Amino acid sequence: MSLFKRSKSDALTEYTCSIRFLDDTESIQLTFKKDTLGQWLFDRVCEKLNLIEKDYFGLRYVDAENQRHWLDPLKTVYKQLKGLSKMVLCFRVKFYPEDPMKLHEEITRYYLFLQLRRDLHHGRLLCPHEESIQLAAYIIQSEVGDYDPQDHPIGYVSNFKMLPKQTPKHEEKIMDAHKALVGEVPSECEADFLKKASSMDTYGVDPHQVKDQKGEPLYLGVTHLGIMTFRGSRRTQLFKWLQIRRIAYEGKMFIINHTSSEDEDVSNSKKELSTAVRHQAVGFKCQTAPAAKYLWRCAVEQQLFFTLSTSSAAPKIRSGGTLFSRGSKFRFSGRCQNEAYEASGNIRRTEPPFARTSSLPNFAKKNHGHDNKNNTRQHSLASQSFREERRPLHGKLFFTYMHTPTDLIE
């Protein structure tokens, strides 16, 4: 019998958290109790967004030590958020689908588009110069429609901050690319954006700052392909999921046990590949032990999501144990990508209407009249009288990406 009994009033106490969205409209408030699970809170958010293809998304928060976390659906919200002066979570893409066009509903693809637009602006989605110009043009066309010299005078592109280091020369090229997109409606622009963005090396990469065995700084990214290393803006190595045998962490060290790796360094591009399978381990030092644990959880969860044929086959995983510590356990929940794709194919509801949120509400729009079904206000959000409030975006280059308390959950 427990020595401590939780009072009835304690069990009924309600707590309030704020949920921020991808389009930076004003956050909403949700209440929960001490025994409310993370899954319940996430489901309520998806209901408000009218989103049923929710397997790719999650809620992210920052703890009192400025370490980021994904809200665990199997644990109580209170246990994960207690101690925070402000209980704030951000709705974000957690698993970037291998093929965005396999998402069944346009509303799902739109939320992915919003996430990738953020990634482009914050320097996480790095791409060649010409590709970034084209991506920016798709954003402009989706926002304001066809180019019209009367509504879009010289310099109009500068109102839209889309690239980390956007210059007047960039904006001139973006304007030229925008002119060439006459006739494309928002859904077409966003589909073209998704196809191009998903072909980039940094698609889905949320950079984790680490040091290699020589103490040299680099970044790790975890995507549907596997675990990547980046030096500056260049991908130098890819550990494919099928090559990785075990992922672990010990203290500040993040460890990958693998059979072989794809070395993309130019200096090694002409080396002959050995036919013998080599088993080896490589370690990376994170800034803190909690950062190593977070990276481990992200990597394990991404590997299972993208490689399992069925979630029922997910193993229980443990790591981080030492002589004085039991370490951490991880249990996969939800569907894997294979099951999510199958579930998407079984959706039978009529495409839900929703409103695209403009980053510049008063900017003139042209020639989107034939796409009216996509400009209808989504009922679940419109019925609530939210005061519009936008937070400024602050550009960061991927290769100099440093987290600060204000941008940790971007």
C-alpha positions as CSV (number, residue, x, y, z in Angstrom):
1,M,0.0,0.0,0.0
2,S,1.3,3.4,-0.9
3,L,2.4,5.7,2.0
4,F,1.1,8.7,0.1
5,K,-2.4,9.1,-1.3
6,R,-3.2,11.6,-4.0
7,S,-6.1,13.7,-2.9
8,K,-9.3,13.9,-5.0
9,S,-8.8,17.6,-5.5
10,D,-5.2,17.0,-6.7
11,A,-6.5,14.5,-9.3
12,L,-9.1,17.0,-10.5
13,T,-6.7,20.0,-10.7
14,E,-6.5,21.3,-14.3
15,Y,-3.4,22.7,-15.9
16,T,-3.2,24.9,-19.0
17,C,-0.7,24.7,-21.8
18,S,-0.2,26.8,-25.0
19,I,0.0,25.2,-28.5
20,R,1.8,27.0,-31.3
21,F,1.2,26.3,-34.9
22,L,3.3,26.1,-38.1
23,D,1.8,29.3,-39.6
24,D,2.6,31.4,-36.5
25,T,-1.0,32.3,-35.9
26,E,-1.8,32.9,-32.2
27,S,-1.4,29.9,-30.0
28,I,-4.4,28.1,-28.4
29,Q,-4.9,27.0,-24.8
30,L,-5.7,23.5,-23.8
31,T,-6.3,22.2,-20.3
32,F,-5.3,18.8,-19.0
33,K,-5.2,16.9,-15.7
34,K,-2.3,15.1,-13.9
35,D,-3.2,11.8,-15.4
36,T,-3.7,13.1,-19.0
37,L,-1.5,11.2,-21.5
38,G,0.5,13.0,-24.2
39,Q,-1.5,11.1,-26.8
40,W,-4.8,12.7,-25.6
41,L,-3.3,16.2,-25.9
42,F,-1.9,15.5,-29.4
43,D,-5.2,14.1,-30.6
44,R,-7.0,17.3,-29.4
45,V,-4.6,19.4,-31.4
46,C,-5.1,17.3,-34.6
47,E,-8.9,17.6,-34.1
48,K,-8.6,21.3,-34.1
49,L,-6.5,21.2,-37.3
50,N,-8.9,18.7,-38.9
51,L,-5.9,16.5,-39.5
52,I,-6.3,12.7,-39.7
53,E,-2.9,11.8,-41.4
54,K,-1.3,12.7,-38.1
55,D,1.4,10.0,-37.9
56,Y,4.1,12.4,-39.3
57,F,3.5,15.1,-36.7
58,G,4.2,15.7,-33.1
59,L,4.4,18.3,-30.2
60,R,7.7,19.6,-29.2
61,Y,8.7,21.5,-26.1
62,V,11.8,22.8,-24.3
63,D,12.6,21.8,-20.7
64,A,14.0,24.1,-17.9
65,E,17.5,23.2,-19.1
66,N,16.8,24.4,-22.7
67,Q,16.9,20.9,-24.0
68,R,14.3,20.0,-26.7
69,H,12.0,17.0,-26.4
70,W,9.1,15.5,-28.3
71,L,6.0,15.0,-26.2
72,D,5.9,11.3,-25.4
73,P,2.3,10.0,-26.1
74,L,2.7,7.2,-23.6
75,K,3.6,9.4,-20.6
76,T,1.5,12.0,-18.8
77,V,1.7,15.6,-20.0
78,Y,2.1,16.8,-16.4
79,K,5.2,14.6,-15.8
80,Q,6.8,15.9,-18.9
81,L,6.0,19.6,-18.5
82,K,6.2,20.0,-14.8
83,G,8.8,22.5,-13.6
84,L,8.3,24.8,-16.7
85,S,7.5,28.4,-16.0
86,K,5.5,28.4,-19.2
87,M,3.9,25.2,-20.6
88,V,4.4,25.8,-24.4
89,L,4.4,23.2,-27.1
90,C,4.8,23.6,-30.8
91,F,3.0,21.5,-33.5
92,R,5.8,20.4,-35.9
93,V,6.6,17.7,-38.5
94,K,8.3,14.9,-36.7
95,F,8.8,12.4,-39.5
96,Y,9.3,13.9,-42.9
97,P,7.7,11.3,-45.3
98,E,10.0,9.7,-47.9
99,D,7.5,10.7,-50.7
100,P,5.4,13.7,-49.8
101,M,3.1,13.0,-52.7
102,K,1.9,9.8,-51.0
103,L,0.1,11.9,-48.4
104,H,-3.5,11.5,-49.4
105,E,-5.0,14.9,-48.3
106,E,-4.0,18.3,-49.5
107,I,-4.4,19.7,-45.9
108,T,-1.6,17.3,-44.8
109,R,0.7,18.3,-47.6
110,Y,0.0,22.0,-46.7
111,Y,1.2,21.5,-43.1
112,L,4.3,19.8,-44.5
113,F,4.8,22.7,-46.9
114,L,4.6,25.1,-43.9
115,Q,7.2,23.2,-42.0
116,L,9.6,23.1,-45.0
117,R,9.1,26.8,-45.6
118,R,10.2,27.3,-42.0
119,D,13.2,25.0,-42.6
120,L,14.2,27.0,-45.7
121,H,13.9,30.3,-43.8
122,H,15.8,29.1,-40.8
123,G,18.6,27.5,-42.8
124,R,17.8,23.9,-42.1
125,L,16.8,23.2,-45.7
126,L,20.0,24.0,-47.5
127,C,20.0,23.7,-51.3
128,P,22.0,25.1,-54.3
129,H,21.4,28.7,-55.1
130,E,19.2,28.2,-58.2
131,E,17.1,25.7,-56.3
132,S,16.5,28.0,-53.4
133,I,15.4,30.7,-55.9
134,Q,12.8,28.4,-57.4
135,L,11.5,27.3,-54.0
136,A,11.1,30.9,-52.9
137,A,9.2,31.6,-56.2
138,Y,6.8,28.8,-55.4
139,I,6.2,30.4,-52.0
140,I,5.5,33.8,-53.6
141,Q,3.1,32.3,-56.2
142,S,1.2,30.4,-53.5
143,E,0.9,33.5,-51.4
144,V,0.0,36.2,-53.9
145,G,-0.9,34.5,-57.1
146,D,0.2,35.6,-60.6
147,Y,2.6,38.4,-61.0
148,D,1.0,41.7,-61.8
149,P,3.2,44.9,-62.2
150,Q,0.4,47.0,-60.8
151,D,0.1,45.0,-57.6
152,H,3.7,43.9,-57.4
153,P,6.0,46.9,-57.8
154,I,9.8,46.6,-57.8
155,G,10.9,45.3,-54.4
156,Y,7.7,43.5,-53.5
157,V,9.7,40.2,-52.9
158,S,11.6,41.9,-50.0
159,N,8.3,41.8,-48.0
160,F,8.7,38.0,-47.8
161,K,11.6,36.6,-45.8
162,M,12.2,33.1,-47.2
163,L,16.0,32.6,-47.3
164,P,18.5,32.8,-44.4
165,K,20.6,35.4,-46.2
166,Q,18.2,37.0,-48.6
167,T,19.8,39.8,-50.7
168,P,18.4,42.2,-53.3
169,K,20.1,40.1,-56.0
170,H,18.3,37.0,-54.7
171,E,15.0,38.9,-54.8
172,E,15.5,40.0,-58.4
173,K,15.9,36.4,-59.4
174,I,13.0,35.3,-57.3
175,M,10.8,37.9,-59.0
176,D,11.9,36.6,-62.5
177,A,11.1,33.0,-61.4
178,H,7.7,34.2,-60.0
179,K,6.8,35.7,-63.3
180,A,7.2,32.3,-65.0
181,L,4.7,30.6,-62.7
182,V,1.6,32.3,-64.2
183,G,-1.5,30.2,-63.8
184,E,-0.3,27.9,-61.0
185,V,-2.7,27.7,-58.1
186,P,-1.5,27.3,-54.4
187,S,-2.0,23.5,-54.4
188,E,0.2,23.1,-57.5
189,C,2.9,25.5,-56.2
190,E,3.0,23.6,-52.9
191,A,3.2,20.2,-54.6
192,D,6.1,21.5,-56.8
193,F,7.8,22.9,-53.7
194,L,7.4,19.5,-51.8
195,K,8.8,17.5,-54.8
196,K,11.9,19.7,-55.1
197,A,12.5,20.1,-51.3
198,S,12.3,16.3,-50.7
199,S,15.1,15.8,-53.2
200,M,17.5,17.8,-51.1
201,D,20.2,16.3,-48.9
202,T,19.0,18.3,-46.0
203,Y,15.3,17.4,-46.4
204,G,14.0,16.6,-42.9
205,V,17.3,17.4,-41.2
206,D,17.1,18.9,-37.7
207,P,20.8,19.5,-37.0
208,H,22.4,18.1,-33.8
209,Q,25.7,19.8,-32.9
210,V,28.4,17.2,-32.1
211,K,32.2,16.7,-32.3
212,D,33.9,13.8,-34.0
213,Q,36.8,11.7,-32.6
214,K,39.3,14.4,-33.4
215,G,37.2,17.0,-31.6
216,E,36.2,18.7,-34.8
217,P,32.7,20.2,-34.8
218,L,30.0,18.9,-37.2
219,Y,26.3,18.3,-37.3
220,L,24.3,15.1,-37.4
221,G,21.0,14.8,-39.2
222,V,18.4,12.0,-38.9
223,T,16.1,11.4,-41.8
224,H,14.2,8.7,-43.7
225,L,17.6,7.7,-45.3
226,G,19.5,7.2,-42.1
227,I,22.0,9.2,-40.0
228,M,24.0,11.9,-41.9
229,T,27.1,13.9,-41.0
230,F,27.6,17.5,-42.2
231,R,30.6,19.7,-42.3
232,G,29.4,23.2,-42.9
233,S,26.8,22.8,-45.6
234,R,28.2,19.7,-47.1
235,R,27.0,16.2,-46.4
236,T,30.1,14.1,-45.7
237,Q,28.7,10.7,-44.6
238,L,25.5,8.7,-44.7
239,F,24.9,5.7,-42.4
240,K,21.9,4.1,-44.0
241,W,19.3,2.5,-41.8
242,L,20.0,-1.0,-43.2
243,Q,23.7,-0.6,-42.4
244,I,23.1,0.4,-38.7
245,R,23.0,-2.5,-36.3
246,R,22.7,-0.6,-33.0
247,I,22.3,3.0,-31.8
248,A,23.4,3.8,-28.3
249,Y,24.5,6.6,-26.0
250,E,26.7,6.7,-22.9
251,G,27.0,10.0,-21.1
252,K,27.7,12.6,-23.7
253,M,28.6,10.1,-26.4
254,F,26.3,9.1,-29.2
255,I,27.4,5.8,-30.7
256,I,26.5,4.1,-34.1
257,N,27.4,0.5,-34.6
258,H,27.3,-0.2,-38.3
259,T,28.5,-2.6,-41.0
260,S,29.7,0.0,-43.5
261,S,29.0,3.6,-44.6
262,E,28.6,5.6,-47.7
263,D,31.6,8.1,-47.6
264,E,30.7,11.0,-49.8
265,D,33.9,13.0,-49.2
266,V,35.4,14.0,-52.5
267,S,38.8,12.8,-51.5
268,N,37.5,9.3,-51.1
269,S,35.1,9.2,-54.1
270,K,37.6,7.2,-56.2
271,K,38.5,4.6,-53.7
272,E,37.5,1.0,-54.4
273,L,34.8,-0.4,-52.2
274,S,35.7,-3.5,-50.3
275,T,33.4,-6.5,-50.8
276,A,34.0,-7.7,-47.2
277,V,31.5,-6.6,-44.6
278,R,33.2,-4.7,-41.8
279,H,31.5,-4.2,-38.4
280,Q,32.6,-1.0,-36.7
281,A,31.5,1.7,-34.2
282,V,31.8,5.4,-34.5
283,G,31.1,7.9,-31.6
284,F,30.2,11.5,-31.6
285,K,30.4,13.7,-28.5
286,C,27.3,15.8,-27.8
287,Q,27.3,19.1,-25.9
288,T,25.5,17.6,-22.9
289,A,24.3,14.2,-21.6
290,P,20.6,15.2,-22.1
291,A,21.5,16.2,-25.7
292,A,23.0,12.7,-26.3
293,K,19.9,11.1,-24.9
294,Y,17.6,13.3,-27.0
295,L,19.6,12.4,-30.2
296,W,19.5,8.7,-29.3
297,R,15.7,8.8,-28.9
298,C,15.3,10.7,-32.2
299,A,17.5,8.3,-34.1
300,V,15.9,5.2,-32.7
301,E,12.4,6.4,-33.3
302,Q,13.2,7.6,-36.8
303,Q,14.8,4.2,-37.6
304,L,11.8,2.2,-36.4
305,F,9.3,4.5,-38.2
306,F,11.0,4.2,-41.5
307,T,12.1,0.6,-41.5
308,L,9.4,-1.4,-39.7
309,S,6.9,-3.2,-41.9
310,T,4.5,-3.2,-38.9
311,S,4.6,-1.4,-35.6
312,S,3.7,-4.6,-33.7
313,A,7.3,-5.8,-34.5
314,A,8.9,-2.9,-32.7
315,P,11.4,-4.1,-30.1
316,K,11.9,-2.6,-26.7
317,I,15.2,-0.7,-26.7
318,R,17.5,0.3,-23.8
319,S,20.7,2.3,-23.7
320,G,22.7,4.7,-21.6
321,G,23.2,2.3,-18.7
322,T,26.4,2.4,-16.6
323,L,27.6,0.8,-13.4
324,F,25.7,3.4,-11.4
325,S,22.7,3.9,-13.8
326,R,20.0,1.8,-15.3
327,G,19.9,3.8,-18.5
328,S,16.9,4.7,-20.6
329,K,14.2,2.6,-22.2
330,F,12.4,3.4,-25.4
331,R,9.1,2.0,-26.6
332,F,7.8,2.8,-30.0
333,S,4.2,3.9,-30.2
334,G,1.9,4.7,-33.1
335,R,2.2,3.5,-36.7
336,C,5.3,3.1,-38.9
337,Q,5.5,4.8,-42.3
338,N,4.4,1.6,-44.1
339,E,1.2,1.5,-42.0
340,A,0.7,5.3,-42.4
341,Y,0.9,5.1,-46.2
342,E,-1.7,2.2,-46.1
343,A,-4.0,4.1,-43.8
344,S,-3.8,7.2,-46.1
345,G,-4.9,5.0,-49.0
346,N,-8.0,4.1,-47.1
347,I,-9.2,7.6,-46.4
348,R,-12.7,8.0,-47.8
349,R,-13.8,11.5,-46.5
350,T,-14.2,14.4,-48.8
351,E,-11.2,16.7,-48.9
352,P,-11.8,19.1,-46.0
353,P,-11.8,22.8,-46.8
354,F,-9.1,24.9,-45.1
355,A,-7.6,28.4,-45.2
356,R,-4.1,29.1,-46.2
357,T,-2.6,31.6,-43.8
358,S,-0.9,34.5,-45.5
359,S,2.4,35.8,-44.0
360,L,1.3,39.2,-45.3
361,P,-2.5,39.3,-44.8
362,N,-3.0,42.6,-46.6
363,F,-0.9,41.8,-49.6
364,A,-2.8,41.7,-52.9
365,K,-3.7,38.3,-54.3
366,K,-4.4,37.6,-57.9
367,N,-6.0,34.9,-60.0
368,H,-6.6,32.3,-57.3
369,G,-10.4,32.5,-57.8
370,H,-10.5,29.1,-59.5
371,D,-9.0,27.5,-56.4
372,N,-11.7,28.8,-54.0
373,K,-12.2,25.5,-52.3
374,N,-8.7,25.8,-50.9
375,N,-9.3,29.4,-49.6
376,T,-12.3,28.6,-47.5
377,R,-11.8,29.1,-43.8
378,Q,-11.3,25.9,-41.9
379,H,-14.3,25.6,-39.7
380,S,-12.6,24.1,-36.6
381,L,-10.2,27.1,-36.4
382,A,-12.4,29.9,-37.7
383,S,-15.2,29.3,-35.3
384,Q,-12.8,30.5,-32.5
385,S,-12.2,34.2,-32.3
386,F,-8.4,34.1,-32.2
387,R,-6.6,37.4,-32.3
388,E,-4.0,37.4,-35.0
389,E,-0.6,37.7,-33.7
390,R,2.6,36.9,-35.6
391,R,6.1,36.3,-34.2
392,P,9.0,37.4,-36.3
393,L,11.2,34.7,-37.8
394,H,14.9,35.0,-37.3
395,G,17.1,33.5,-40.0
396,K,20.0,31.1,-39.1
397,L,22.4,29.4,-41.4
398,F,22.4,25.6,-41.0
399,F,26.2,25.4,-40.7
400,T,26.3,28.0,-37.9
401,Y,23.1,26.8,-36.3
402,M,23.1,27.5,-32.6
403,H,20.1,26.9,-30.3
404,T,19.0,29.7,-28.0
405,P,16.1,29.6,-25.6
406,T,13.9,31.6,-27.9
407,D,14.5,29.5,-31.0
408,L,14.8,26.0,-29.6
409,I,11.3,25.0,-30.7
410,E,11.4,26.5,-34.2
